[in-house]
Amino acid sequence: MRMSHFWTLLEDEFGPTYAGSLARDHVLGALGNRTVLQALTDGEPPRAVWDALCEDMGVPEERRLGRSTRVARGAPGGQGR
């Protein structure tokens, strides 16, 4: 997972304001009692940080890979045939 994808997932799931607060203040016990930002700064892979945060915050499995915003072909707003 790229860092940009991590931030997109974080903001999509929690909103831009709360995402920033979580990153600064939420301590991840699974990653050595570091905040999200500390863990990332220390070189933890973004995927490991995201997984630990999702576990702590109770994010359901079906939302951990992000929102599906693609529209099916032929649906209103989708690609033409």
KOLDO-539660 format. One line per field, with one value per residue (C-alpha): residue number from 0; residue in one letter; chain; z negated, y negated, x negated. Coordinates in nm, 3 decimals, always signed. Example, Ala and Ser with C-alpha at 12.3 -4.5 7.8 and 13.67 -1.06 7.14 Angstrom:
2
k <- [0	1] $
r <- [a	s] $
c <- [A	A] $
up <- [-0.780	-0.714] $
north <- [+0.450	+0.106] $
east <- [-1.230	-1.367] $
END
This chain:
81
k <- [0	1	2	3	4	5	6	7	8	9	10	11	12	13	14	15	16	17	18	19	20	21	22	23	24	25	26	27	28	29	30	31	32	33	34	35	36	37	38	39	40	41	42	43	44	45	46	47	48	49	50	51	52	53	54	55	56	57	58	59	60	61	62	63	64	65	66	67	68	69	70	71	72	73	74	75	76	77	78	79	80] $
r <- [m	r	m	s	h	f	w	t	l	l	e	d	e	f	g	p	t	y	a	g	s	l	a	r	d	h	v	l	g	a	l	g	n	r	t	v	l	q	a	l	t	d	g	e	p	p	r	a	v	w	d	a	l	c	e	d	m	g	v	p	e	e	r	r	l	g	r	s	t	r	v	a	r	g	a	p	g	g	q	g	r] $
c <- [A	A	A	A	A	A	A	A	A	A	A	A	A	A	A	A	A	A	A	A	A	A	A	A	A	A	A	A	A	A	A	A	A	A	A	A	A	A	A	A	A	A	A	A	A	A	A	A	A	A	A	A	A	A	A	A	A	A	A	A	A	A	A	A	A	A	A	A	A	A	A	A	A	A	A	A	A	A	A	A	A] $
up <- [+0.000	+0.091	-0.160	+0.057	+0.057	-0.322	-0.361	-0.112	-0.304	-0.636	-0.515	-0.335	-0.642	-0.913	-0.735	-0.685	-1.026	-1.238	-1.025	-1.119	-1.486	-1.477	-1.306	-1.570	-1.883	-1.852	-2.013	-1.847	-2.109	-1.839	-1.702	-2.021	-2.173	-1.902	-1.733	-1.369	-1.271	-1.495	-1.349	-0.993	-1.070	-1.228	-0.902	-0.971	-0.643	-0.580	-0.536	-0.885	-1.035	-0.849	-0.960	-1.324	-1.314	-1.156	-1.429	-1.704	-1.553	-1.457	-1.083	-0.917	-0.678	-0.382	-0.422	-0.483	-0.115	-0.058	+0.085	+0.422	+0.624	+0.965	+1.153	+1.355	+1.733	+1.866	+1.529	+1.496	+1.479	+1.602	+1.924	+2.244	+2.422] $
north <- [+0.000	-0.342	-0.623	-0.821	-0.525	-0.503	-0.868	-0.826	-0.527	-0.709	-1.019	-0.821	-0.610	-0.876	-1.210	-1.458	-1.627	-1.312	-1.134	-1.399	-1.370	-0.991	-1.010	-1.248	-1.111	-0.748	-0.509	-0.170	+0.092	+0.351	+0.132	+0.065	-0.200	-0.454	-0.691	-0.641	-0.921	-0.787	-0.438	-0.570	-0.798	-0.504	-0.312	-0.081	+0.020	-0.183	+0.143	+0.264	-0.072	-0.070	+0.286	+0.206	-0.109	+0.077	+0.340	+0.075	-0.126	+0.168	+0.098	+0.386	+0.606	+0.500	+0.135	+0.193	+0.176	-0.149	-0.257	-0.130	-0.439	-0.274	-0.272	+0.036	+0.014	-0.076	-0.208	-0.574	-0.765	-0.466	-0.415	-0.367	-0.037] $
east <- [+0.000	-0.130	-0.124	+0.120	+0.361	+0.332	+0.435	+0.720	+0.855	+0.819	+1.003	+1.272	+1.345	+1.324	+1.358	+1.073	+1.097	+1.127	+0.864	+0.609	+0.699	+0.670	+0.333	+0.197	+0.361	+0.469	+0.221	+0.188	+0.106	+0.040	-0.242	-0.432	-0.203	-0.282	-0.043	+0.039	-0.201	-0.479	-0.444	-0.456	-0.750	-0.933	-0.898	-0.605	-0.443	-0.126	+0.069	-0.031	+0.069	+0.401	+0.478	+0.396	+0.609	+0.902	+0.884	+0.877	+1.161	+1.381	+1.384	+1.571	+1.373	+1.585	+1.475	+1.104	+1.009	+1.193	+1.520	+1.626	+1.708	+1.701	+2.027	+2.116	+2.106	+2.451	+2.575	+2.676	+2.350	+2.151	+1.961	+2.151	+2.164] $
END
